[in-house]
Amino acid sequence: QDLLLYKEEGFTKVQTTVELAQNILANTAPDGHADINRQLNELQEEWSALATRMVETKSNLDETIQKWAGFLEQIHHLNITVDSLSKDVSASSELQTTYNEKRAQVERLKSLEEKIICDKYEVESLKTKALEMVSSGQQATAAIQAQNILEKYDKLSESVRLLRAKRQHELD
């Protein structure tokens, strides 16, 4: 941020240098004009290139920050989903006695399984992002925590699938 604030100040200094050089050119022999003009052009080009790189770098940083914020927000929502799924699995895991209760339990488990299938694309995307972040070394702690939540989600997903199959078999 500080560098970007100094960008305008640097541009002003380059312009002041160009104006001072114009005064010098008026008082020098034409033989030296080409060298002075060349150096002024190099200064302006180098400053423009530096300013462009600063803006690009800020843009890249902003994009990365936005990406991280979005990733962490998605992981937070997934963690809430995992907690909810965990409660639903616990509530649906008790052995039922009547046929109607067993059938209702299988339907609840099927519903949970469908919800998991719907979330699968998003979860796979989060896994990929977490792996990229761990492998790049960026925010490794947060990425590892995200992977733990994703693993917990996978375990719950598998337990719902197995429990539904088991309860379905008991119902049949």
N, C-alpha and C positions, 0 to 999 in steps of 0.2 A: 504494500500500500504506500509506504513511504517513497519507494522508488517511483511509483506512478505519480505521486504528488510532485516529485522533483523533475519529472519529465517535461512539464511546461516550463519550469525554471531553466532547465538545460536547453530547451528550444530557444528561449529568450536569449540565453548567453551565446548560442551559436549565431543567432540573428545579429546580436550586437557585434560579434566578431566580424561578421560579413560586412556590416556597416563601417566598422573601423578600417577594415581592409580596403574599402572603397576610397576612404580618405588617403590611405597609404598609396593606393594605385594612382591617385591624382598627383602625388608628389614623387613618383618614381619613374625611372626610365622605362620605356616600353619593353626592353629586353627582359625585365624581371616580372612583368605582368603575367605571363603564361604560367610560371612556377607558382606565383601567389594564387592565381585563379584555380590551378590544379589542386593545391592544398586546401583551399576553401571548399571546393567541390567534394573532395575526399572527406573533410570534416562533416559537411552536411549529409553525405551519404552514410557515413558511419553512425552519425547521430540518429538518422532516420531508421537505419537497420536496428540499432539498439532499442529505440523506442518501440518499433514494431515487435521485436522479441519480447519486450516487457509486457506489452498488451497481450500477446499470444500466451505468454506464461501465466499471466493473471487469468486469462480465459480458461486455460487448462486446469489451473488450480480451482477455480470456481466450479468447473464441470466435475472435477474429482470430489470436491466437497459435497456437491449436490448428489453425486452418485453414492457416496458413503452415507449421507443422511437418508437417502431413499432405501438403501440396503438395510441400515440399522432399523428404520421404521418398519420395513417388511418383516425383519426378524422379530421385532417386538410383537407385531400382530400374530406371527406364527407361534410365538411363545404363549400368547393368550389362547390361541387355537389348541395348542398342545395341552394346556391346563384344562380346557373345556373338554377335549377328547378324553383325557385321562379320567375326569369325573364321569363322563358318559360311559366309558368302558367299565369303570368300577360299578356303576349303577346297573349295567346290563350284564354283568358277569355272574350274578347270583343264579343258582339253579332254580327254575320255576317248576311248579308242581302240576298245574292244570294245562290242558292242551291250548286253551286260549291265551294263557299267560306266556307259554312257550312260543306260540306263533307271534304274539306281540313283541316278544323279546327278539326273535329272529328278524322281524321287520325293523325294529330299532337298529339292530346291528347292520342290516342291509343299508339302512339310511346313512349310518355312520361311514360305512364302506364307500358308498356313493360320494359322500362329501370328501372323503380322502382322495378318491379318484379325481374329483373336480379340482382339488388343490395340487395334484401331482405335478402339473406343468410349472406352476409357480415355485413349488418346493425344489424341483430339479434345477430351475434357473438360479435359485438361491444357493444351492449346493455348488453349482459351477462358479458363481461369484465368490463364495467363501473359499473354494479351492484356489482360485486365482489370487485372492488376497493373501492366503497363507503362503503360497509358493512365491509371491513377490515380496513377502516380508512386511507388507503394509498392514498396520494395525493388527498384528498377529493375534494378540490377546482377544480382541473383539471377534476376529474371524474364527478363532478356535471356539469361543463361546457360541457363536452362530452354528458351527459344525456340531457342537454338542446338542443344541436344540434340534437341529435337523436329524441327528441320529435318534434322539428321543422320539421325534415324530415318526421316523421309519419303524422303530420298535412298536410304537402304538399302532401304527398302520398294520403291521404284521400280526399283532395280537388281536386286532379287530377281525382281520381276515380269518385267522385260525379259530377264534371264538365263534364267529358266525358260522363257519363250516361245522364246527363241533355241535353247536346248538341246532343247526339245520339237520344234521345227521340224527340227533336225539329226537327231533320233531318227526322225522320220517320214520 
